[in-house]
Amino acid sequence: MQIGKINIPNAILLAPMEDVTDIAFRLICKRLGADLVYTEFINSEGLIRNSEKTKQKMLFLPSERPLGIQIYGNSDSSMERAAQMAEELQPDLIDINAGCWVRKVIRHGAGAGLLQDLKKMERMISSVVKAVKLPVTVKTRLGWDERSKKIVEVARIVEDAGAQALTIHCRTRSQGQKGKPDYSLIPDVKKAVKIPIIVNGGITSAIIAEEVFATTG
Ligand SMILES: Cc1cc2nc3c(=O)[nH]c(=O)nc-3n(C[C@H](O)[C@H](O)[C@H](O)COP(=O)(O)O)c2cc1C
């Protein structure tokens, strides 16, 4: 898999997890073979307010590379500025969270809230892409709920806005962290866009990872 200039041979990635994927955790996963790791999601408003606690979440060690800093927020301007602050630390890429389902995030239109306003999602991604030189990627879900699995349309929007890869948590916003992931739409997404698609959700063993690679391509 190729994201910008980053070549990721096996493409087994560590998902971003709040309060979990800190430096120590990421280093352990790296040692165990993770090809790309991410920070937890980082609030753009906290970054632009210069919160030390928030800024610390962006720190990483050279041995963790390749690494993505993930940011989230509800306004283009705060996301642009936050992406520039992240870029100053020279991670390998910047990932936009468009998949977090928790109420305190979506009620402001951030995270999976962006799935309810695809124009806003497009604007935000292209603003961030224009604000930085690093590759920008996006992580989202199949859709808001069972009736609105718009992931094929979303993938086109993400690609047209200039993002260089898309991670799909194969559940809807309504499912939260529970329920069976649905990988069945991934082949359609892959047909619709050229950027790399990263499948996420329910990958709890090497056997399942192999099966999902085989069934989704
Ligand atoms: C404790 C925890 C924290 C999470 N924090 C984030 C986060 O900061 N950013 C993000 O994109 N996803 C976050 N997620 C979602 C995961 O990245 C991933 O999409 C999800 O766990 C996949 O489902 P699975 O647990 O069934 O594999 C979090 C998940 C968990 C369990």
The ligand as an SDF file (V2000), in Angstrom:
LIG
                    3D

 31 33  0  0  0  0  0  0  0  0999 V2000
  -11.0000    2.5400   23.7160 C   0  0  0  0  0  0  0  0  0  0  0  0
  -11.2050    2.9480   22.2900 C   0  0  0  0  0  0  0  0  0  0  0  0
  -10.8250    4.2110   21.9090 C   0  0  0  0  0  0  0  0  0  0  0  0
  -10.9870    4.6130   20.5700 C   0  0  0  0  0  0  0  0  0  0  0  0
  -10.5330    5.8550   20.1850 N   0  0  0  0  0  0  0  0  0  0  0  0
  -10.5360    6.1730   18.8690 C   0  0  0  0  0  0  0  0  0  0  0  0
   -9.9000    7.3590   18.4000 C   0  0  0  0  0  0  0  0  0  0  0  0
   -9.3140    8.1390   19.1560 O   0  0  0  0  0  0  0  0  0  0  0  0
   -9.9380    7.6030   17.0600 N   0  0  0  0  0  0  0  0  0  0  0  0
  -10.5680    6.7570   16.1780 C   0  0  0  0  0  0  0  0  0  0  0  0
  -10.5730    7.0180   14.9660 O   0  0  0  0  0  0  0  0  0  0  0  0
  -11.1660    5.6460   16.6070 N   0  0  0  0  0  0  0  0  0  0  0  0
  -11.1400    5.3240   17.8970 C   0  0  0  0  0  0  0  0  0  0  0  0
  -11.6660    4.1200   18.3010 N   0  0  0  0  0  0  0  0  0  0  0  0
  -12.1990    3.1860   17.2840 C   0  0  0  0  0  0  0  0  0  0  0  0
  -11.0790    2.2730   16.7770 C   0  0  0  0  0  0  0  0  0  0  0  0
  -10.0800    3.0150   16.1190 O   0  0  0  0  0  0  0  0  0  0  0  0
  -11.6410    1.2480   15.7860 C   0  0  0  0  0  0  0  0  0  0  0  0
  -12.2760    1.9140   14.7200 O   0  0  0  0  0  0  0  0  0  0  0  0
  -12.6360    0.3050   16.4410 C   0  0  0  0  0  0  0  0  0  0  0  0
  -12.1890   -0.1250   17.6960 O   0  0  0  0  0  0  0  0  0  0  0  0
  -12.8200   -0.8950   15.5220 C   0  0  0  0  0  0  0  0  0  0  0  0
  -13.6610   -1.7950   16.0670 O   0  0  0  0  0  0  0  0  0  0  0  0
  -13.1610   -3.1470   16.8310 P   0  0  0  0  0  0  0  0  0  0  0  0
  -12.8430   -2.7010   18.2100 O   0  0  0  0  0  0  0  0  0  0  0  0
  -14.3350   -4.0480   16.7010 O   0  0  0  0  0  0  0  0  0  0  0  0
  -11.9630   -3.6610   16.0860 O   0  0  0  0  0  0  0  0  0  0  0  0
  -11.5510    3.7280   19.6260 C   0  0  0  0  0  0  0  0  0  0  0  0
  -11.9280    2.4440   20.0310 C   0  0  0  0  0  0  0  0  0  0  0  0
  -11.7520    2.0590   21.3300 C   0  0  0  0  0  0  0  0  0  0  0  0
  -12.1640    0.6620   21.7390 C   0  0  0  0  0  0  0  0  0  0  0  0
  1  2  1  0
  2  3  1  0
  2 30  2  0
  3  4  2  0
  4  5  1  0
  4 28  1  0
  5  6  2  0
  6  7  1  0
  6 13  1  0
  7  8  2  0
  7  9  1  0
  9 10  1  0
 10 11  2  0
 10 12  1  0
 12 13  2  0
 13 14  1  0
 14 15  1  0
 14 28  1  0
 15 16  1  0
 16 17  1  0
 16 18  1  0
 18 19  1  0
 18 20  1  0
 20 21  1  0
 20 22  1  0
 22 23  1  0
 23 24  1  0
 24 25  2  0
 24 26  1  0
 24 27  1  0
 28 29  2  0
 29 30  1  0
 30 31  1  0
M  END
$$$$
